[in-house]
């Protein structure tokens, strides 16, 4: 009889388990505990950003691994004994994708030197432009669209940049002090001539790589529905799309990637990085990044036409698209739930839109129909004069930035060894990042500052759990 009772117990338990799972799933969904849907990975180690989406097929994982090798390993100058990986330069910023996106995380921006100073990390690049006499912003005539500090043998790099900081002191309304640091950049050893007051530059730090394929698969109409160009709801927040050219289709498409949403697809983002950061041509961008007066650059041998074959580009795109997002660590914690409520109360979620459902156009089934929690609307917002770079990018003004996704932000320290935030890495953590907000986010920043110290701590803890 005892055995019968035991068997009945296990049978009842088997019947209950699906019910319990079905009950727990919407609870976890409401908390955003699994930010990449069923593709989320449960990992909080330094490799947390480098894993494929849970549920990817064996063939997709194989292609992911091949793409990872081309993303991680160094490229070399041409000609070489490894023709599949040569063609670096002639001028460049880094020798691999992984040099800037270490472990697929966010670039470190600044490193302390043994002499007590600070130097720029390779993961910081500088976009360049020039205002012509007609008031139009054009590619810089001496250095093109990006400063490349390094060159292969016999090719000079374009120049170097050093950083120093202006420190600002402030106080919350409750009297608690805070300190901010603003990076100031000095250009020197410029090979082809100095920069002038007519030049515009913008520092950009390499962002984390996670969830890119999911972002690409959000239906455009879902993002566009969040635009409020005339601020009809009166909350002071508008948001607008950046429409950019797809170089393959020649059509204008919704910008989704980059600090100013200047790239429409993962494929174009990857190809643009190959050219701008490593000087590698692809089927999308077939010309070397040498200007007519850069004779040594033009005379340097290349690694093929193109240097990154269509096959290699495809594998790196697969890799970049299938990188997963790690599970939140403490979504059910009482303080974090309180912080989540306060995050909404001070209207951070007006721009950092919590969730979307992806469409059905992903090349991998695991990209389709997922409820994801990126905490971004992927639109441009005026962030105020304090964060302005005064360098428009397509439709984005010099004061506008794309809302960056917040998922994974609490693991930056674990994965990348730092917590530098914002486009130029000036913020040392979530709290400083909030305090730099202005423009459309000014009211939210003020509301955050007016919270009690414990409430502010709860908001920061919530964001660091994403």
N, C-alpha and C positions, 0 to 999 in steps of 0.2 A: 504493500500500500504506500509506503514511504516513497518508493521509486516512482509510483504513479503521480504523487503530489509534486515531486521534483520535475518530472517531465512536463506536467501541466504548467508549472511555474515558468519554465523556460519557453514553452509554447506561447504563454501569455506575454512574456517579455518580448519575444520576437514580433508579436502582433503590435505591441506598444511602441517599439523603437521607431518605426516609420512615422507614427503619429507624433512622437516627441521631436523627431527631426523636423517634421513639417511645421510644428509649433515654434521650434527654436530658430528656424531659418528666417522668418520675417523679423524676429527680434534682432538677430545679428545684422540683417539688412538695414533695419532702421538705424542702427548704430554705425553703419558703414564699416563694420569690423573686417569685411573681406573686400577691400577696395577695387580689386580687379575681378570681382564676381567669382565664378568657379575657377578662374585662371589664377587666383591669388596663391602665393606661396607662403608657407609658414616658416620663416627664417628670419633671425635677427642677428646673424653673424656678419662679418665683413664682406661676405659673398652674397648678401641679401638682394642686391640689385642686379646680380649677374645670372639669374636663373630664368629658364624659359617658362612661359605660362603653363600652369598646371593643366594637363589635358591635351597639350600639343601632341601630335602623332609622332611615331618613331621617325618617319621621314622628315617631318618638320624639325625635330630635335637634331637630326643629322645635319640638315642644312644650317640650323642655328649654330652648331659647333664649328662648321666650316667658316661661316661668317665671323664667328668669334675670333678665329685665328687671324683673319685679315684685319680685324678691328684692333686686336691686342698687340700683334707683333710689329716690329719696326719695319718701315719701308727704307730702301737704300737707293743710292744714286745709280744712274745708268751710265754705261752698261754694267751688268753684273752677272754672276753665275746663277742668280735666282731671278730670272726674267719676270716671273709672276708677281714679284714684289719690288721691282725697281722702277725708277722714274721720279723719285723724290725731288722736289724743287722744280726749277733751279732756286727759287726763293720760297721760304716756308716759315711756319711758326712752330711746328712739332713734327716728330718723325713717326707718330702713330696716332690713331684715334684715342687709344687708351692712355696716351701721355697727358691728355687734357681731361678725359673722362675716366680717371683712375677707378678701377673696379666698377665702371659704369655709373659712377657717382658724380657729384658736382665738383668742379675745379676748386682748388684750395685758395686761389687768388693771391694771397700774401704769405710769405715765409720769413720768419725771423732769421737774421744772419748771426754768425758767431761774434761779430763786432757790435752787436746790439741794435743794428738797423733792421730795415724791412726791405725785401726785394719782391718783385713781381714773379709770380709763378708762370710757367709756360701756358697754363690754362686760361690766362687773360689775353684777349686779343683786342686790337683797336681798329674799328671801322673809321674810314677817312672819307671826307668829301670836301668840296670847295664851293663857295658861293660865287657865281659869276656876276659880272656887272649888271645883268638883267634881273638879279635877285633869284636866280634859279640854282638849285643845288645839283652839282654834277660830280662825277667821279674825280678824284684828285688827279691832276695832270702829271704829277711827279711820282706818286706812289700807288695810284689806283684806288680800289675800294677798301683795301686792308693793308696795314703795315706788316711786312714780313721781316722780322729781325735777323733771320739766318739765311745763308746761302750755301750751296754746295761748293766744292773746290773750284776756285777761280771766279766765283760769282759772289760779289759783296752782298751782305744783308743790307736792309734798307735803313736801319737805325735801331736805337734802343730807347726804352722808356723806364724811368725810375719813378718811384712813388714816395710821397711823404703825406703826413696826415695833419689836418686841422682839427683840433679837439674842441668840442662844444659841451658845455655844462648846462644842465637844466633841472627843473624840479616838477614833480607831479603836484596837482592841487592839494594833496594831503601832506606835502612837504618832502616826500621821498625824493632823493637826488637820482639823476641818471646822467650818463655821459655818452655822447655820440662821437664818431670819428668820420671825417670826410676825406676821402682820398684825393690828393692833388698830384697830377702827373706832369713830369718833365721829360721832353723829348730831346735827345742828343745824338751826336754822331750820325746825323741824317745824311745819307750818301748823295742824294740828288738835290739838296737844297733845303732851306729851313721852312717850317710852317709859319703861316702869317695869321693876322687877325681875320682873314677871309676864309680860313680853313675851319672845318668842323670835324670833331672826332668823338668817338663813343667807345668807352671801355665795356667789354662784354666778357663775362665769366662763363665757362662751359657748364651747362645745366646737367642735372641727372637725366639718365636715358630711359628710365622705367616707363612702361605703359604707352609708348609712342604709337604702336599699332592700334590700341584701343582708342586713343584720341583721334587718329585718322578715320576710324570707323564710326565716329559720332555723326549722325546725319546733319548735314549743314543747316537744315531748316530748324533743328533744335537749338543750335547755337545762335542763329540769326533771330530766333524768336525772343532772345534775351536783349536784343538791341533796344535802346530807348533814346533815340537821337535827340528828341526834343524834351526829354525828361518829363513825360506826361504824368508820371506818378508823383512828381515833386520831391523825390528823395535826394536830389542833387547828384545822382549817378546816372550816366547815360550809357556808355559802352557802345562801341561800333566796330564793325568788321574791317579788317584790312584785306582788300582785294588785290591779289598779286597774280602775276602771269605764271602759268604752268608752261615751262619751256618745251615740254614734249607736245602738248596739245595746242599750244599757243592761245589758250583761253584764259580769261580771268577766273580765278577760283578763290575760295575762302582761305585766307592765311591762317594757319594753325600753329606753326612751329617757329621757334626763335623768339628772342626777347621782344621783338616788335611784330610778331606774327607775319614775318616776311617770306615764309616758305609754305606752300600748300600741301605738300606730301612728304612722307618719310623719305622716299626715293630722292626727291629734289634736295631735301635738307642734307642727306648723306653726300650726294654728288657735289653740292656747294661746299661742304666742309672738306672733301677730298681736294678740291681745287684751291680754295682760299687758305686752308690751314696747312696743307702738305704739298701744294703745287702739283697735284696729280690730276691729269685729264681723265674724263669719263665720256661715255656716249652722250651725256647731257651737256657737258661743257668740254668742248674738244680743243680749245685754244689754251696754250700756256699763259700764265698770269704775268707775262713780261710786257712792258711798255716799249714803244719805239726807241726811246733814248737809253734803254737798259741793254746795251750791246752785249755785255758778258752773259746776261740772262738769255738773250736770244740765241747766242752761239752755243749754249750748253746742250749736250746730247739729251734726247728724251728716252723714255722707256717704252716706246711704242705709241701707236695712234689708234685708240686711246691707251693711256698707261694703265688704267684700271679697266679691264675688260667688262663687257656686259654681264658675263657670268659671275665674276667676282663682285661687281656692284650689286647684283641680285642677291648674292649670299649675305652681304653685309646689310642689305635692306631687310632681309628675312630676320637676321639676328637682331637688328635694331627694333623691328616691329614686334618680336615675340618676347622681349624682355618683360618679365612680370613685375608685379608690385607686391611687396610683403604685407602680410597680415598686420593689423594693428595689435599693439601689445596689451593694452588695458582699456578697451572700449567700454567695459562695464563698470569701471571704477567711478565711485560717487563724485569725486572731485572733477574728474574728466567729463562726466555727464553734465555737471554744473558749468564747467568751462564751455562745453558745446552750446548750452543754452545761452550763455553770455555772449559767445561768438555771434550767435544769431541776433541777440538783443542789440548789440552795438552795430549791427548791419554789416559785419565783415562778409557774410554770406551773400550780400547783394552783388559782389564781384566774384568772390570765391564760391561759386555755385557748387553745392555739395555733390550732386550726382546726375548722371545721364544714363540712358540705355543705348548701347551701340546698335548699329544697323545690321544688315545682312550681307554687306559687300566685302567683308574681310576675306583675304586669300586662305586663311586658316579658320576652321569652324570655331575654334576657341575664342576668336575675336568677335564672333557674332552673338547678338542678343544678350549681352552681358550688362548687368546693372553695375556701373562703376562709380567710384567716389574720388574724382580727381581734385575737387575743390578749386575749380576754375571755370570761368565762362568763356575763356579763350578769345575775349574781345579786348579792344584797345580802350584804355582809360587815361584821362589826364591825371597824372600823379603829382602835379604841382611843380613849382620852380625848383624846390630843393633837389628833386630827382631828375630834373630835365637835363638832357644832353644836347639840346638845341640842334639835333641832326635828324631831320625827317627821314623816314624809310618807307617808300611807297606812299600809302595814304596816312601812315602814322606820323603825327607831328613830333616836334622835338620835346614835347612834354608828355607824350603818350607811351604807354607800355602795355604789352599783353599781360593779362592776369596770369601769373605763373601757377602751375598746379602745386598743391601743398602735399600731395601724397608722398610718403617716404621721408618727409622733412626731419622727423625725429631720429632717423638712423644715419643722418649725414655724418655725425661724429664717429659712429661705428664704422661706416663704410669708407669715408674719405678723410677722417681724422681732423675735422674742423666743423664749425657751424656758421661759416661766412654766408650771408644771404644778400639778396637783391642783385641787380644786374652787374654791379661792379664789386660785389663782395664787401661793401662797407659795413654792413650790419653784422654784429657778433652775436647772433641769435635772434629768436623770434621777437622778443621785446623791442630790441633796437630797430628791427625791420618795421614794426608797427609805428614806432615813433618817427620814422622817416616819411611816412605816408602824408600826402597833402592832396591838393586839388579835389577831385571827386571823393577822395577818401578822408578829407580833413575832418568831417563831422564824425566819422567812425573812429578816427584816431582820438579826437577830443572825448568821445564817449568812453573809450578804453581808458584814457588817462583819468577820467573822473570815477572809475571804479575804485573800490578799496584795494589795498595791497593783496589781500587774499583772493579777491575776485580776479585781479590781473594775473596772479599766479595760476589760477584755475584755467584761464584762457590760454596761457602759454603752455601749460601742461596738456591741454586738449590738442592744440596744434602740433605739439611734439609727439603726440600719439598717432598722428595721421601717417 
